[in-house]
Amino acid sequence: MTKRYPFLDLASVNEPYMDEMCMAAQRVIRSGRYIGGDEVNDFQSELGRYLNVPHVVGVSNGLDALRLILRALIELGRLTPGDKVVVPANTYIASVLAITDAGLTPVLVDPDPATLNITAQAISTAINTHSGIKAVMPVHLYGRVAWDEDIRKVVSDNNLLVIEDSAQAIGARSHTDGLYVGHNHAGALGHAAAFSFYPTKNTGALGDAGAVTTHDKALADTVRALANYGADRRYHNIYQGYNCRLDPIQAAMLRVKLPHNDDENRARMQSARLYDRLITHPDVIKPLLPEFEDECIWHQYVIRVRNGKRDMMRQQLKLAGVDTDIHYEVPPHLQPCYAGLSHVPLPVTEMTASQLLSLPIARGTDLEDVAAIAEIINNVNLTE
Amino acid sequence: MTKRYPFLDLASVNEPYMDEMCMAAQRVIRSGRYIGGDEVNDFQSELGRYLNVPHVVGVSNGLDALRLILRALIELGRLTPGDKVVVPANTYIASVLAITDAGLTPVLVDPDPATLNITAQAISTAINTHSGIKAVMPVHLYGRVAWDEDIRKVVSDNNLLVIEDSAQAIGARSHTDGLYVGHNHAGALGHAAAFSFYPTKNTGALGDAGAVTTHDKALADTVRALANYGADRRYHNIYQGYNCRLDPIQAAMLRVKLPHNDDENRARMQSARLYDRLITHPDVIKPLLPEFEDECIWHQYVIRVRNGKRDMMRQQLKLAGVDTDIHYEVPPHLQPCYAGLSHVPLPVTEMTASQLLSLPIARGTDLEDVAAIAEIINNVNLTE
């Protein structure tokens, strides 16, 4: 019987933490404190220390983290509905949903095909083409930090707000400082950042969870109020807010896992390096290894398959026992809900969308599995 | 030392279920399934059976349940932004936040001072005063069902959509059928209903949780998609949606507690009857006992204190060891975020807001405590 290589098995991912998580869940259940409180506060502090960022607000999920940041910037008068936000067109749809939900206008730009991340050049071109651009949302896609000296320069020169979509990049670091000197973690580079702790993330909760990180206390306070019905104190509603709180029980799960995030990232790095060394199939474009290891935490290891052969490769791999995934098959501007969103061609986004293929990389896929999967890939015959 | 009577102690509330909840949490943690799946599906089925309503969608919280219903009605073309929704002015602010979030216009009406619930008369007056009223949101405040023959007639005669805010009323029943013959539970009376399982509710989760219930499959499907990024299937986004999912771990907690909801409601009923029998203070207006027991599940037992003496009563009770709460001190139209929301006088809402005082009634306050609290109340001297 063929050995099967699942794309992702969350029971395996969480296996090393099961006992500790069960104990943490018991602690919360028996505590009588189920909204806010010490678990949430302690997790916020621990995440802030890990990322070297002063303000952290635990929230319900990554999309809500982005929504709350944008709404807060509007409440604070730093953005106005109708303002434009530059965002890479190949992102997961949540980035765009947050922008339109806030009444802002997304300006979709093509990524660099080598990194699949936004570039200073793309931001510059957008600024020269559109009036009303007030912000940029770099997305650290697949865990690769989207930040360099050129991006820092273009956002500074143009006084753009920088909202990082760090959903996939916990622990990744740029080797260029962010807007704040001495801060270079994804999530500490710009004015504010959104994290997701969706269960599949490198540090995943056991349900939906997220966080907002920022250097700006006023922004953090506004996000915290907006996430709690708009109340700055009990039953005193200064904003028309939402309920986007982080559950203490999820905070407790995350407190178990966060201390192991660096190990998790390192294990993925090893797998990525091995894939890179072993995959030699002529139709496969491997993802770029970053110059510095910690610039990418390999939330996904995404190859591209050339010449219209992605689906054939995927099917052959499936037959050979290797499950894969596609992040993402249909970019936001081609989704039914965003018909007419972009009036400019986005050739890189559309071409790569038809090429992308995510290979197993999470815990549960060990280095031996990686070697076996690479060999299976190399043996796939895509000639028709 | 004076015995203290806490207003609500969630460790006591959950004490009987602790072991079972810890086991349920372990089951979810070890399952590897942390988004959707059997726990959520089974809870939805169990809640549907309990309420005799065909479609249930577990969601993130009660406010999101209301938001999703209204957004779904807009997506389905049954409401249009700008349409007016009649809602009682003395509700918790979440009811109103959902309406304005959807771009709809709340029409605030005063409640019946005897029940603190909306009346057919108020709905009729609103219809005669405003054009563009398309829906009504009865709020089953404090657990008392807001539904009778007259309300059924006025909403039917005017083809109004009925969205129940059932956040506080799980298990309450009307003795008039809802819009669907044979269905009389709060949450099954109108076109759709929102439940909250905030930890303090009669059936409370161990974090934020909620549900949408409806007789309408198209509405349920739309809510489900909107709550999952607007996707009707994986990575296929037909709506500009949200992330408002119910966590499996919270579904598992609720599955432990839902079977005990009737017992919980009955215990509160006994406490309410005893308060009613024993409280005789001349400045206290006791809440009306309903004609049929199950018309009210006593989520809160809310007295009114006349003659501007509420705060004095509250302070005296505190000195005597009795913690109380106020639901709610400031109605939505007097909150900073809703300045100018209502241009009509709301005398009942404003007068009662200054009189309301919630007494301890949840598990942890036994009948002996109720008797003691009633005696303490009766002995409070409010003459100056």
Interface residues (C-beta under 8 A of the other chain):
Chain A: D9 L10 A11 S12 V13 N14 M18 M21 C22 A25 Q26 V28 I29 R30 S31 G32 R33 Y34 I35 S60 N61 G62 L63 D64 I93 A94 L97 T100 D101 Y198 P199 G204 A205 L206 G207 D208 Y229 G230 Y235 H236 N237 I238 Y239 Q240 G241 Y242 N243 R245 D247 P248 I249 Q250 M253 I326 Y328 E329 V330 P332 Q335 P336 C337 Y338
Chain B: D9 L10 A11 S12 V13 N14 M18 M21 C22 A25 Q26 V28 I29 R30 S31 G32 R33 Y34 I35 S60 N61 G62 L63 D64 I93 A94 L97 T100 D101 Y198 P199 G204 A205 L206 G207 D208 Y229 G230 Y235 H236 N237 I238 Y239 Q240 G241 Y242 N243 R245 D247 P248 I249 Q250 M253 I326 Y328 E329 V330 P332 Q335 P336 C337 Y338
